[in-house]
């Protein structure tokens, strides 16, 4: 079995080699016709991508919920999933943007949370959301982004001093 190897040039005589797509806690030995080399992968991995769902949608808020799958397809044929197969999670980064702003806003929550409510949203506006779990190794892959429209049809009264805050519910 061969893995992808990327050779990185360094300023001194030593060469660094980056081997990707390895399983955690794997020991690597010499390969065919090569100098002896010993390496070891990290004991932990970045977390898997969360599965994100919209739980509750209101006129000015959206509640999201997420979970992490407990099985890894690469291990499925070899062993049953256990807690040791799930990398420890330190926390989550949540991202949201409205169809009007186009700018992603970030929130951070601890690992004990598996839901979050975005508040002070505009009614009748479409928002996109995604979540990334992280741990001591780094950020995992992002969840699939979901699009949610808040209830109502937002109308802004032109010329009003409250133009950016006034929403009429129909």
C-alpha positions as CSV (number, residue, x, y, z in Angstrom):
1,X,0.0,0.0,0.0
2,X,1.4,3.4,-1.0
3,X,0.5,6.8,0.3
4,X,0.9,10.2,-1.3
5,X,4.3,11.7,-0.5
6,X,5.1,15.4,-0.9
7,X,8.7,16.5,-0.6
8,X,9.3,19.9,0.8
9,X,12.6,21.7,0.2
10,X,14.2,23.2,3.3
11,X,17.1,25.7,3.7
12,X,19.5,23.1,5.1
13,X,20.7,19.7,3.9
14,X,17.8,17.9,5.5
15,X,14.7,17.1,3.5
16,X,11.2,17.1,4.9
17,X,8.6,14.6,3.6
18,X,4.9,15.0,4.2
19,X,3.0,11.8,3.9
20,X,-0.8,12.2,3.8
21,X,-3.9,10.0,4.1
22,X,-2.5,7.9,7.0
23,X,-4.5,6.4,9.8
24,X,-3.8,7.7,13.3
25,X,-1.4,5.8,15.6
26,X,0.2,4.2,12.6
27,X,3.9,3.4,12.6
28,X,5.8,3.7,9.2
29,X,8.9,1.7,8.4
30,X,11.3,1.5,5.5
31,X,9.9,1.1,2.0
32,X,11.3,-0.9,-1.0
33,X,14.9,0.2,-2.0
34,X,15.0,3.2,0.3
35,X,17.0,4.5,3.2
36,X,15.7,3.5,6.6
37,X,13.1,5.9,7.8
38,X,10.9,5.7,10.9
39,X,7.9,7.9,11.4
40,X,4.8,7.9,13.5
41,X,1.4,9.6,12.9
42,X,-0.3,11.7,15.5
43,X,-2.5,9.9,18.0
44,X,-5.4,12.1,17.3
45,X,-7.0,13.5,14.1
46,X,-9.0,16.7,13.4
47,X,-12.7,16.1,14.0
48,X,-15.0,14.9,11.2
49,X,-17.4,17.2,9.5
50,X,-20.5,17.8,11.6
51,X,-24.0,17.0,10.2
52,X,-26.0,20.3,10.4
53,X,-29.8,20.6,10.6
54,X,-32.2,23.4,11.1
55,X,-34.4,22.8,14.1
56,X,-36.5,25.8,14.6
57,X,-37.1,28.8,12.2
58,X,-38.9,32.0,13.4
59,X,-39.3,35.5,12.2
60,X,-36.0,36.8,13.7
61,X,-34.1,33.6,14.7
62,X,-32.9,30.2,13.4
63,X,-32.0,27.4,15.8
64,X,-29.4,25.0,14.4
65,X,-28.4,21.5,15.7
66,X,-25.5,19.3,14.7
67,X,-23.9,15.9,15.4
68,X,-20.8,14.1,14.6
69,X,-21.1,10.6,13.1
70,X,-19.6,7.9,15.3
71,X,-18.4,5.7,12.4
72,X,-15.6,6.2,10.0
73,X,-16.0,4.4,6.6
74,X,-12.2,3.7,6.4
75,X,-12.4,1.6,9.6
76,X,-15.9,0.2,9.1
77,X,-14.8,-3.1,7.6
78,X,-12.1,-3.7,10.2
79,X,-13.8,-2.9,13.5
80,X,-16.9,-1.7,15.3
81,X,-17.0,2.0,16.0
82,X,-16.0,3.0,19.5
83,X,-15.4,6.2,21.3
84,X,-11.7,5.9,20.5
85,X,-12.6,6.2,16.8
86,X,-14.1,9.7,17.4
87,X,-11.5,12.4,17.7
88,X,-12.0,14.5,20.8
89,X,-13.7,17.9,20.1
90,X,-12.7,21.1,21.8
91,X,-15.4,23.3,20.3
92,X,-17.2,24.5,17.2
93,X,-17.0,27.4,14.9
94,X,-20.4,28.4,13.5
95,X,-20.7,30.5,10.4
96,X,-23.7,32.5,9.1
97,X,-24.3,34.9,6.3
98,X,-27.4,36.5,4.9
99,X,-28.3,36.8,1.2
100,X,-28.1,40.6,1.7
101,X,-24.7,41.0,3.3
102,X,-22.7,38.2,1.7
103,X,-20.2,38.4,4.6
104,X,-19.7,35.3,6.8
105,X,-20.0,36.0,10.5
106,X,-18.3,33.6,13.0
107,X,-19.5,32.4,16.4
108,X,-17.5,30.0,18.7
109,X,-19.1,27.6,21.1
110,X,-17.7,24.9,23.4
111,X,-17.8,21.2,22.8
112,X,-20.7,20.6,25.2
113,X,-23.1,22.4,22.9
114,X,-24.7,20.7,19.9
115,X,-27.2,23.5,19.1
116,X,-27.1,27.2,18.7
117,X,-29.8,29.9,18.0
118,X,-28.8,32.8,15.8
119,X,-31.0,35.8,16.9
120,X,-31.7,39.3,15.6
121,X,-32.1,38.1,12.1
122,X,-34.3,39.9,9.5
123,X,-37.6,38.3,8.7
124,X,-38.2,36.8,5.2
125,X,-34.4,36.7,4.6
126,X,-32.4,33.8,3.4
127,X,-29.4,32.8,5.4
128,X,-26.7,30.2,4.9
129,X,-25.0,28.3,7.8
130,X,-22.2,25.8,8.3
131,X,-20.3,24.4,11.3
132,X,-16.7,23.3,11.8
133,X,-15.5,21.2,14.8
134,X,-12.0,21.7,16.1
135,X,-9.6,20.1,18.6
136,X,-6.0,20.2,19.7
137,X,-4.9,19.1,16.2
138,X,-6.8,21.7,14.3
139,X,-10.1,22.4,12.5
140,X,-11.9,19.5,10.9
141,X,-13.8,19.7,7.6
142,X,-16.8,22.0,7.4
143,X,-20.4,20.6,7.5
144,X,-22.5,20.9,4.4
145,X,-23.9,24.4,4.2
146,X,-27.6,24.7,4.6
147,X,-29.9,27.6,3.5
148,X,-32.8,28.7,5.7
149,X,-35.3,31.5,5.1
150,X,-36.7,33.2,8.2
151,X,-40.5,33.4,8.4
152,X,-42.3,36.4,7.1
153,X,-41.7,38.7,4.2
154,X,-39.5,41.6,5.3
155,X,-40.4,45.0,4.0
156,X,-38.3,48.1,4.8
157,X,-40.0,51.4,4.9
158,X,-37.9,53.8,2.8
159,X,-37.0,57.1,4.4
160,X,-37.5,55.9,7.9
161,X,-34.8,56.5,10.5
162,X,-35.3,52.9,11.5
163,X,-34.8,51.6,7.9
164,X,-32.3,48.9,8.9
165,X,-34.2,47.7,11.9
166,X,-37.9,48.0,10.9
167,X,-39.6,44.8,9.7
168,X,-43.3,44.5,8.9
169,X,-44.9,41.1,9.4
170,X,-47.5,40.2,6.8
